[in-house]
Each structure stands twice: as C-alpha cells, then as structure tokens.
Amino acid sequence: MYKSRKKTTITQKEIIEILNGIPDVIKVYNPDHTICFFNEAGYKLYNKTPDEVKGKVCYKTLGRQQKCKECSFEEVLRKKKMIAKERYIPEFNKVMDVCYNPIFNEDGEIEFVVERLRDITEKKMLDKLLTDSKERYKQILNASPNAVLIIVDNKIVLANYEACNLIGLSYNEIIESNIYKYFNEKYLKVLHKRFRNVLINQMIKDTYDYEFDLLDGRTINIQMICSYMLYEGQAAILVIIRDITEIKHELNKAVEFQMKNLQKDFPAKEFVNMESVYVPANAVSGDFYRVIKINDSLIIGMITDVRGKGMTAALNISALDILFLQELGITNEPIEIIENLNKKLVNYYEENYIAACCFSMDFNKNEIKVTGAGINQFIFQKKGEFAEEKIVEGAFLGMFEDSEFSEVVIPFGSGDKIILFTDGLDFILDDDKVIERYISKVTINQLKEYINEFLSDTVVELGKLKDDCTMLAMKII
C-alpha cells in the first residue's frame, strides 16, 4: 500500500500492518506480562481474536493456569537484553525458535517485550534425521502423508513411498536420478534459480506451485515446500510435495471469475489511448481497475488494491466494483465518490482497508481530477517535458469514518501522459531514472511492454512477485 512521503511518524496501526507481513509469530507484551497485541500469524496460531488476548497473560491463551516453566520473560526484564532459545509447545505440537527482545523508552526503561516465535519443527526433525541411519530416514519420511524427497547436487538421494507413487517409479529407479527430469521444460530455469536460492540463503519453507506431468499422461498441480538441510555433511534440499489439484481447481474458478470481469476495452478512444498492466503476485489478484464512460466528454475510473487472497479477494473486488458503479449514479466527482465509499466501507471491512485512486477526465474542460485513498501517487508528463510524480493525500478506504481526502486537478493537452499504478509497481516506478527518462521518451504501449518484461524477469530471478502489479497508462490524443 502507498504511504505519503510527508509522514514522519508511524502509528500503532501501521506497526501492526508491518508485523502482519511477517510470517513468524510476533507477540508484544507490557512489562507486567500482559499482552498488547499479536500479528496475524500469532492470532492464527493461537486461534484467538485480538479482544481474546489483549490484556491477558500469555499462558492463559494456552489454557494454562500458571506460567510456563520455560518462559524467559523475567530473565529479559532482569538482564535487559535479548534472549533466544528453543521451546517445545505441546499445545501446538511444535518446536519453536523463540526470541525475546526488550524495547526501551527514552529513559532506558523497558516499555515493551517483543516475543518472536518461528516454527522449526521440520528443522528439528531434520536434525534428528541426521543422527540416524539412512534406513531410519526412510522410516520417518514414509510416515509422511505427502511426497518427500531429499536432493543433493540436483540428484534425489532419498524418497518416501508417496514420492515413488507420485512419480510412478520404484525407489531404485528414483534414487540418484536428476530432479529436473520430472518437470516440464518450461519450469527448469525457474526451478534452478529457486533451488539455488534455497541453498545459498539456507531458506526454510520456500513454497511454490507447479504443474506436474505424471507418467500416465495426466497433469496435476503440486505445491513444493523446499527447506535447506545438511544430509551426510552435504548441503541438501528437503522437498515436500503436496497434490493441490482440487484446491487449484477451486482457485481457478476465482481466477476465471476475476478475469471475466477485468476490463479489456476502454472508452473515449477518440480522446485518449489507454493501456493496462495486470500481473497478480498469486493466482488471484487483490488489484482491480474500472473506467466508465459517463457521457461523450467525460469518463471516470478507479484503480484499487484490496487485501485478501483467492475467492475472498475476488468477492471483495466485485463488491467494491458494484459500490463504485452505484456511486456513479449519484455523483461524477472523484472526491465525493471516495468520500461516499469510505463511509460505506468503514463499518464493513474492519481492519481490511482498501487502497484506491479515483479519477475523472473531462474532454470539454481538458482536465483530469485525481483523488487518492491509500494510493497516493501517480505520474503526469506534459508533452515535451520530463515525467513527474504527483502526490494526492488520503487515507485508506474504511480506515476512519471522518477521513479527509484531497484532490489534484491538472489541465491536459494533446500528447500528455497520465500513469496510475498500485504499490506493487513501486520498485519500478519509484526509480527517478525510469520516471524522468524512460517514461518521457516511450509510448504507453512500449511502457506496458517494458513493465511486463521487467516483471517476468523478476519472477524468474526471485521466484515470485511480492505484490500484485497493476497500471493504467493514458495518453491524450
């Protein structure tokens, strides 16, 4: 999501948003042992809501009546330094790498204690495997309901029954074979880079989805979870493979639903050329856009970034799209549309805020109006001049009932360009050289091709995009 460049402080809500992006469990305590809040991973692990944990001591969230013997909270308060250890938590049947970190105020007193929990159950299992014989390895791996492989130097050195069944070969046929031979050629370059990243960075639980061709001619969807390990003193990769064909089938319904509703043809072609980029980070995007012709000289559009995944994201986008269309029957002013949407959403989306940017283009007045709500920047280029970034203030939709939004009004002429984009493209379009030089010199179609190619290269290099990427590029005729 976008943040205004003028902000100099960070609120607790913003801190929570940042922590929610961390896959590890984060728990924040007061010095009296009471809980301030968890991140989303924490609430999910404990199966609790914020109201169920706030103000309570940690052990009660586990259903215990007295504090855990392994707790290091008092030690952190006494020593005033970070403490890390491993703990087995029987309520979750997980081994956790636990780190307690004191946060000090200006007087040097502890104001909060932050506890970070990372699931290392699989890693501990691997450590256990390393002390056993290869036969013991096989016995443990065979207990897994999923296909499990251990790979060293791209060769399969160990496989369980499920892996043999999945590939359709015997154990002896699989062992010492090259892992790449079992994948479609189109995945080989990506797989090579991802395996390499796992080894170099000693990554744990690096997850990707692929299509997998079975020997009987069928194609299934699989999810591969790759973790770094040592096998007989060598760097290796533990690969857990899950058949997600049914899940993918349901997800594909959401994709089809979303793509069916994605606008591909734009209005006012006699006044403005439009190009779009729409690249989801996962199967279903949380981004969306819509441009509507109001009359022969006026169009109104909105680009949005909705939190959520899968069918939830698709449904949230559809709901927002309907609300947007309803507002067009009430007003043609972008700032009023944003204000009205904010009042409707504040009671329904709770903390699932929505980033949006609404605009209108009046071809009689030759002006564009832009109102931001979480999407607070866009690019404008006057013909013959360098492109420049424009800032339009406004909080996320649904954040506060009394949020104030601002509007930027810019006169335009033939050859001018306007580029709206979601925050997934920040890492490209925040580059001053791209804005000042490239955008100023190329057509919007060339810009679209450049960004699509850049994103494709990023997927190959990093394995996947960090966020959904959406852009609307417009050039006045």
C-alpha positions as CSV (number, residue, x, y, z in Angstrom):
1,M,0.0,0.0,0.0
2,Y,1.1,3.6,-0.6
3,K,2.3,5.9,2.2
4,S,2.6,9.6,1.8
5,R,6.1,10.8,1.7
6,K,5.2,13.6,4.1
7,K,4.6,11.2,7.0
8,T,7.3,11.5,9.7
9,T,5.8,9.3,12.4
10,I,4.5,5.8,12.4
11,T,1.2,4.8,14.2
12,Q,0.5,1.6,16.1
13,K,-1.9,0.6,13.3
14,E,1.0,1.0,10.8
15,I,3.3,-1.0,13.1
16,I,0.7,-3.8,13.2
17,E,0.4,-3.7,9.4
18,I,4.1,-4.1,9.1
19,L,4.2,-7.0,11.6
20,N,1.3,-8.7,9.7
21,G,3.6,-9.0,6.8
22,I,6.0,-11.2,8.8
23,P,5.3,-14.9,8.6
24,D,6.8,-15.6,12.1
25,V,4.6,-15.2,15.2
26,I,5.1,-11.8,16.8
27,K,3.7,-11.1,20.3
28,V,4.1,-7.7,22.0
29,Y,3.8,-7.5,25.9
30,N,3.7,-4.9,28.5
31,P,6.3,-5.2,31.3
32,D,3.6,-6.6,33.6
33,H,3.3,-9.7,31.4
34,T,0.0,-8.6,29.8
35,I,-0.4,-8.9,26.1
36,C,-0.6,-5.7,23.9
37,F,-1.3,-7.5,20.6
38,F,-0.1,-10.2,18.2
39,N,0.4,-10.1,14.5
40,E,-1.9,-12.0,12.2
41,A,0.4,-15.1,12.3
42,G,0.0,-15.0,16.1
43,Y,-3.7,-14.8,16.1
44,K,-3.9,-17.7,13.6
45,L,-1.5,-19.9,15.6
46,Y,-3.4,-19.3,18.9
47,N,-6.8,-19.3,17.1
48,K,-7.7,-16.2,19.0
49,T,-9.1,-12.8,18.2
50,P,-7.4,-9.5,19.3
51,D,-10.1,-9.0,22.0
52,E,-9.5,-12.5,23.4
53,V,-5.8,-11.9,24.1
54,K,-5.4,-8.2,24.8
55,G,-4.6,-7.5,28.5
56,K,-4.2,-11.2,29.3
57,V,-1.1,-13.1,30.4
58,C,0.4,-15.4,27.7
59,Y,0.0,-18.7,29.4
60,K,-3.8,-18.3,29.7
61,T,-4.1,-18.1,26.0
62,L,-2.8,-21.7,26.0
63,G,-5.4,-22.7,28.6
64,R,-2.8,-23.0,31.4
65,Q,-3.3,-21.8,34.9
66,Q,0.3,-20.9,35.7
67,K,3.2,-19.5,33.7
68,C,5.3,-21.8,31.6
69,K,8.5,-23.2,33.2
70,E,10.5,-22.4,30.0
71,C,9.4,-18.8,29.9
72,S,12.2,-16.3,29.8
73,F,10.2,-13.1,30.4
74,E,11.5,-12.5,33.8
75,E,15.1,-13.1,32.6
76,V,14.6,-10.5,29.9
77,L,13.3,-7.9,32.4
78,R,16.2,-8.7,34.8
79,K,19.1,-8.8,32.3
80,K,17.6,-6.1,29.9
81,K,18.9,-7.9,26.8
82,M,17.7,-10.2,24.1
83,I,17.3,-13.9,24.9
84,A,16.9,-16.6,22.3
85,K,16.1,-20.3,23.0
86,E,14.2,-23.3,21.6
87,R,10.9,-24.5,23.2
88,Y,8.6,-27.3,22.6
89,I,4.9,-26.2,22.9
90,P,2.8,-29.3,23.4
91,E,-0.5,-27.4,22.8
92,F,0.7,-26.9,19.2
93,N,2.9,-29.9,19.0
94,K,5.6,-27.7,17.6
95,V,9.2,-26.9,18.3
96,M,9.7,-23.1,18.3
97,D,12.8,-20.9,18.0
98,V,11.8,-18.2,20.5
99,C,13.4,-14.8,20.8
100,Y,12.6,-12.3,23.5
101,N,13.6,-8.7,22.8
102,P,13.2,-5.8,25.2
103,I,12.1,-2.4,23.8
104,F,13.3,0.6,25.8
105,N,11.8,4.1,26.2
106,E,13.8,7.3,26.3
107,D,14.6,6.8,30.0
108,G,16.2,3.4,29.3
109,E,13.4,1.5,30.9
110,I,11.7,-1.5,29.3
111,E,8.5,-0.3,27.7
112,F,7.6,-3.5,25.8
113,V,8.8,-7.0,25.4
114,V,8.6,-8.5,21.9
115,E,8.5,-12.2,21.5
116,R,9.2,-13.8,18.1
117,L,8.3,-17.5,17.5
118,R,9.5,-19.4,14.4
119,D,8.3,-22.9,13.7
120,I,11.4,-25.1,13.5
121,T,9.6,-28.4,13.9
122,E,10.7,-29.6,10.4
123,K,14.2,-28.4,11.0
124,K,14.4,-30.3,14.3
125,M,13.1,-33.3,12.5
126,L,15.9,-32.9,10.1
127,D,18.4,-32.6,12.9
128,K,17.1,-35.8,14.3
129,L,17.3,-37.5,11.0
130,L,21.0,-36.5,10.7
131,T,21.8,-38.6,13.7
132,D,20.0,-41.7,12.5
133,S,20.9,-44.1,9.7
134,K,19.6,-43.8,6.2
135,E,17.1,-46.5,6.9
136,R,15.8,-44.5,9.9
137,Y,15.5,-41.6,7.5
138,K,13.3,-43.7,5.2
139,Q,11.1,-44.9,8.0
140,I,10.4,-41.3,9.2
141,L,9.8,-40.0,5.7
142,N,7.5,-42.8,4.9
143,A,5.3,-41.7,7.8
144,S,4.5,-38.5,5.9
145,P,1.2,-38.4,4.0
146,N,3.0,-36.2,1.4
147,A,5.7,-37.0,-1.1
148,V,9.1,-36.2,0.4
149,L,12.5,-36.0,-1.4
150,I,16.0,-35.1,-0.3
151,I,18.1,-33.6,-3.1
152,V,21.9,-33.2,-3.2
153,D,23.6,-31.7,-6.2
154,N,20.3,-31.9,-8.1
155,K,20.1,-35.6,-7.5
156,I,17.4,-37.4,-5.5
157,V,19.3,-39.2,-2.7
158,L,16.2,-40.2,-0.6
159,A,12.5,-40.6,-1.3
160,N,9.5,-41.9,0.6
161,Y,6.7,-44.2,-0.6
162,E,4.4,-41.3,-1.5
163,A,7.2,-39.7,-3.7
164,C,7.6,-43.0,-5.6
165,N,3.8,-43.3,-6.1
166,L,3.6,-39.7,-7.3
167,I,6.4,-40.0,-9.8
168,G,5.3,-43.5,-10.8
169,L,8.7,-45.2,-10.4
170,S,10.2,-47.6,-7.9
171,Y,12.6,-46.4,-5.2
172,N,15.6,-47.8,-7.0
173,E,14.6,-46.0,-10.2
174,I,14.3,-42.7,-8.5
175,I,17.4,-42.7,-6.3
176,E,20.4,-40.9,-7.9
177,S,18.1,-39.6,-10.7
178,N,18.2,-35.8,-11.6
179,I,15.2,-34.0,-10.1
180,Y,14.8,-31.8,-13.2
181,K,13.9,-34.8,-15.4
182,Y,10.5,-35.0,-13.8
183,F,9.4,-31.4,-14.6
184,N,8.2,-29.7,-17.7
185,E,10.9,-27.9,-19.6
186,K,9.2,-24.5,-19.1
187,Y,9.9,-24.7,-15.3
188,L,13.5,-25.7,-15.4
189,K,15.0,-22.2,-15.4
190,V,12.8,-21.1,-12.6
191,L,13.4,-24.3,-10.6
192,H,17.2,-24.0,-10.9
193,K,17.1,-20.4,-9.6
194,R,14.8,-21.4,-6.7
195,F,16.8,-24.4,-5.6
196,R,20.0,-22.3,-5.8
197,N,18.4,-19.6,-3.6
198,V,17.4,-22.2,-1.0
199,L,21.0,-23.5,-0.8
200,I,22.7,-20.1,-0.8
201,N,20.4,-18.4,1.7
202,Q,19.7,-21.6,3.7
203,M,16.0,-20.9,3.3
204,I,13.3,-22.8,5.3
205,K,9.8,-23.4,3.9
206,D,10.2,-21.8,0.4
207,T,6.9,-22.6,-1.2
208,Y,5.9,-22.6,-4.9
209,D,3.2,-24.1,-7.1
210,Y,3.8,-26.0,-10.4
211,E,2.1,-28.3,-12.9
212,F,3.5,-31.8,-12.8
213,D,3.2,-34.3,-15.6
214,L,2.6,-37.9,-14.5
215,L,3.9,-40.8,-16.4
216,D,0.3,-41.9,-17.1
217,G,-0.2,-38.7,-19.1
218,R,-2.2,-36.8,-16.5
219,T,-1.1,-33.3,-15.3
220,I,-1.7,-32.4,-11.7
221,N,-1.0,-29.3,-9.7
222,I,1.6,-29.6,-6.9
223,Q,2.9,-27.4,-4.2
224,M,6.6,-27.8,-3.4
225,I,7.9,-26.7,0.0
226,C,11.7,-26.6,-0.1
227,S,14.0,-26.3,3.0
228,Y,17.7,-26.2,3.4
229,M,19.3,-29.1,5.4
230,L,22.5,-31.0,5.8
231,Y,22.5,-34.6,4.6
232,E,25.5,-36.7,5.4
233,G,27.6,-33.5,5.8
234,Q,26.4,-32.0,2.4
235,A,24.2,-29.1,1.7
236,A,20.8,-30.5,0.6
237,I,17.2,-29.6,0.0
238,L,14.3,-31.3,1.7
239,V,11.3,-31.2,-0.7
240,I,7.8,-31.8,0.4
241,I,5.3,-32.2,-2.4
242,R,1.5,-31.8,-2.0
243,D,-1.1,-32.6,-4.6
244,I,-3.2,-29.4,-4.7
245,T,-5.1,-30.1,-7.9
246,E,-8.6,-29.8,-6.3
247,I,-7.6,-26.7,-4.4
248,K,-6.2,-25.2,-7.6
249,H,-9.4,-26.1,-9.4
250,E,-11.4,-24.0,-7.0
251,L,-8.8,-21.2,-7.2
252,N,-9.0,-21.3,-10.9
253,K,-12.7,-20.6,-10.6
254,A,-11.8,-17.4,-8.8
255,V,-9.3,-16.6,-11.5
256,E,-11.8,-17.1,-14.2
257,F,-14.4,-15.1,-12.3
258,Q,-11.9,-12.3,-11.9
259,M,-10.6,-12.3,-15.5
260,K,-14.1,-12.4,-16.8
261,N,-14.8,-9.1,-15.0
262,L,-11.5,-7.5,-15.9
263,Q,-12.0,-4.6,-18.3
264,K,-10.0,-5.0,-21.5
265,D,-11.6,-2.4,-23.7
266,F,-11.6,1.3,-22.7
267,P,-13.9,4.2,-23.6
268,A,-13.3,7.6,-25.1
269,K,-10.9,6.2,-27.8
270,E,-11.3,9.4,-29.8
271,F,-9.8,11.4,-26.9
272,V,-7.4,9.1,-25.1
273,N,-5.4,6.0,-25.6
274,M,-5.2,3.6,-22.7
275,E,-3.0,0.6,-21.9
276,S,-3.1,-1.6,-18.8
277,V,-0.7,-3.9,-16.9
278,Y,-2.3,-6.5,-14.7
279,V,0.0,-9.1,-13.1
280,P,-1.1,-10.9,-9.9
281,A,1.5,-12.0,-7.4
282,N,-0.5,-15.2,-6.9
283,A,-3.3,-16.8,-8.9
284,V,-5.9,-14.2,-7.8
285,S,-5.1,-10.6,-7.6
286,G,-6.2,-8.1,-5.0
287,D,-5.9,-5.3,-7.5
288,F,-8.6,-4.1,-9.9
289,Y,-9.5,-1.2,-12.2
290,R,-12.6,0.1,-13.9
291,V,-13.0,3.0,-16.4
292,I,-16.6,4.1,-17.2
293,K,-17.9,6.5,-19.9
294,I,-20.4,9.0,-18.3
295,N,-21.1,10.9,-21.5
296,D,-19.5,11.9,-24.7
297,S,-17.0,14.1,-23.0
298,L,-16.5,12.6,-19.5
299,I,-15.0,9.3,-18.2
300,I,-14.5,8.2,-14.6
301,G,-12.2,5.5,-13.4
302,M,-10.8,3.8,-10.3
303,I,-7.9,1.6,-9.6
304,T,-7.9,-0.4,-6.3
305,D,-5.9,-2.6,-4.1
306,V,-8.0,-4.9,-1.9
307,R,-6.5,-7.1,0.8
308,G,-7.2,-10.9,0.7
309,K,-6.5,-13.9,-1.4
310,G,-8.3,-16.4,-3.5
311,M,-12.1,-16.2,-3.8
312,T,-12.2,-13.8,-0.8
313,A,-10.2,-11.2,-2.9
314,A,-12.3,-11.8,-6.0
315,L,-15.5,-11.3,-4.0
316,N,-14.2,-8.2,-2.2
317,I,-13.3,-6.7,-5.5
318,S,-16.7,-7.5,-7.0
319,A,-18.4,-5.9,-4.0
320,L,-16.3,-2.8,-4.3
321,D,-16.8,-2.6,-8.1
322,I,-20.6,-2.7,-7.5
323,L,-20.4,0.1,-4.9
324,F,-18.3,2.2,-7.3
325,L,-20.8,1.8,-10.1
326,Q,-23.6,2.7,-7.7
327,E,-21.8,5.9,-6.8
328,L,-21.6,6.9,-10.4
329,G,-25.4,7.2,-10.3
330,I,-25.1,9.7,-7.5
331,T,-22.1,11.9,-8.4
332,N,-19.4,12.4,-11.1
333,E,-16.9,14.0,-8.7
334,P,-13.9,11.7,-7.7
335,I,-13.5,13.2,-4.3
336,E,-17.2,12.7,-3.5
337,I,-17.1,9.1,-4.8
338,I,-14.1,8.4,-2.5
339,E,-15.8,10.0,0.5
340,N,-19.0,8.1,0.0
341,L,-17.2,4.8,-0.5
342,N,-15.2,5.4,2.7
343,K,-18.4,6.0,4.8
344,K,-19.9,2.7,3.4
345,L,-16.8,0.6,3.9
346,V,-15.8,1.8,7.4
347,N,-18.4,-0.4,9.0
348,Y,-17.9,-3.5,6.9
349,Y,-14.2,-4.1,6.3
350,E,-12.9,-3.5,9.9
351,E,-9.1,-3.6,9.5
352,N,-9.1,-4.9,5.9
353,Y,-8.5,-1.4,4.5
354,I,-8.7,-0.8,0.8
355,A,-6.3,1.4,-1.2
356,A,-7.9,3.3,-4.1
357,C,-7.4,6.1,-6.5
358,C,-10.4,7.6,-8.4
359,F,-10.1,9.9,-11.4
360,S,-12.2,11.7,-13.9
361,M,-11.2,13.1,-17.3
362,D,-13.3,15.9,-18.8
363,F,-12.5,16.4,-22.5
364,N,-14.5,19.6,-22.8
365,K,-12.6,21.3,-20.0
366,N,-9.4,19.3,-20.8
367,E,-8.7,18.5,-17.2
368,I,-8.1,15.4,-15.0
369,K,-9.2,15.2,-11.4
370,V,-7.5,12.6,-9.1
371,T,-8.4,11.7,-5.6
372,G,-6.2,9.3,-3.6
373,A,-7.2,6.9,-0.8
374,G,-4.1,4.9,0.1
375,I,-2.9,5.0,-3.5
376,N,-1.4,8.5,-3.1
377,Q,0.9,9.0,-6.1
378,F,0.6,9.0,-9.8
379,I,2.8,10.2,-12.7
380,F,2.0,13.0,-15.1
381,Q,4.0,14.0,-18.1
382,K,3.4,17.2,-20.1
383,K,4.3,16.7,-23.7
384,G,7.9,17.6,-24.4
385,E,8.8,17.7,-20.6
386,F,10.0,15.2,-18.1
387,A,7.5,13.0,-16.3
388,E,7.0,13.9,-12.7
389,E,5.4,12.3,-9.7
390,K,2.3,13.8,-8.2
391,I,1.1,13.3,-4.7
392,V,-2.5,13.3,-3.6
393,E,-3.2,12.8,0.1
394,G,-5.8,10.5,1.5
395,A,-6.1,7.6,4.0
396,F,-7.1,4.0,3.0
397,L,-10.8,3.5,2.4
398,G,-12.6,2.1,5.5
399,M,-9.9,3.3,7.9
400,F,-11.7,6.3,9.6
401,E,-15.2,7.5,9.2
402,D,-14.1,11.1,9.2
403,S,-11.1,10.7,6.9
404,E,-10.3,13.7,4.8
405,F,-9.3,13.3,1.1
406,S,-7.6,15.7,-1.2
407,E,-8.0,16.2,-5.0
408,V,-5.5,17.2,-7.6
409,V,-6.8,19.0,-10.8
410,I,-4.4,19.1,-13.8
411,P,-5.1,20.6,-17.2
412,F,-4.0,18.4,-20.1
413,G,-3.4,18.7,-23.8
414,S,-2.5,16.5,-26.7
415,G,0.4,14.2,-26.1
416,D,0.3,14.4,-22.3
417,K,0.5,11.1,-20.3
418,I,-1.1,10.1,-17.0
419,I,0.0,6.9,-15.3
420,L,-1.8,5.4,-12.3
421,F,-0.5,2.3,-10.5
422,T,-0.7,0.2,-7.4
423,D,2.1,-0.2,-4.9
424,G,3.3,-3.5,-6.4
425,L,5.0,-1.4,-9.1
426,D,6.7,0.9,-6.6
427,F,10.0,-0.9,-7.1
428,I,10.0,0.1,-10.8
429,L,8.2,3.4,-11.0
430,D,9.8,4.9,-7.9
431,D,13.0,4.9,-9.8
432,D,13.7,8.5,-10.8
433,K,15.6,7.5,-13.9
434,V,12.6,5.5,-15.1
435,I,10.2,8.4,-14.4
436,E,12.4,11.2,-15.8
437,R,14.0,9.4,-18.8
438,Y,12.2,6.3,-20.0
439,I,8.6,7.3,-19.5
440,S,9.2,10.6,-21.1
441,K,10.6,9.1,-24.3
442,V,8.4,6.0,-25.0
443,T,4.8,5.4,-26.0
444,I,2.5,4.0,-23.4
445,N,2.4,0.7,-25.3
446,Q,6.2,0.5,-25.0
447,L,6.0,1.3,-21.3
448,K,3.5,-1.5,-20.9
449,E,5.9,-4.0,-22.7
450,Y,8.8,-2.8,-20.6
451,I,7.0,-3.3,-17.3
452,N,5.6,-6.7,-18.3
453,E,9.1,-7.8,-19.3
454,F,10.6,-6.4,-16.1
455,L,8.0,-8.3,-14.0
456,S,8.6,-11.6,-16.0
457,D,12.4,-11.3,-15.3
458,T,11.7,-10.6,-11.6
459,V,9.6,-13.8,-11.3
460,V,12.4,-15.8,-12.9
461,E,15.1,-14.1,-10.7
462,L,13.2,-14.1,-7.4
463,G,10.7,-16.9,-7.9
464,K,7.6,-14.7,-7.5
465,L,6.4,-11.1,-7.2
466,K,6.0,-9.6,-3.7
467,D,2.7,-7.9,-4.5
468,D,0.1,-7.6,-7.2
469,C,1.1,-5.2,-10.0
470,T,-1.5,-3.1,-11.8
471,M,-1.1,0.0,-14.0
472,L,-3.3,2.3,-16.1
473,A,-1.4,4.4,-18.6
474,M,-3.2,7.1,-20.6
475,K,-2.1,9.4,-23.4
476,I,-4.2,12.3,-24.6
477,I,-4.7,12.2,-28.4
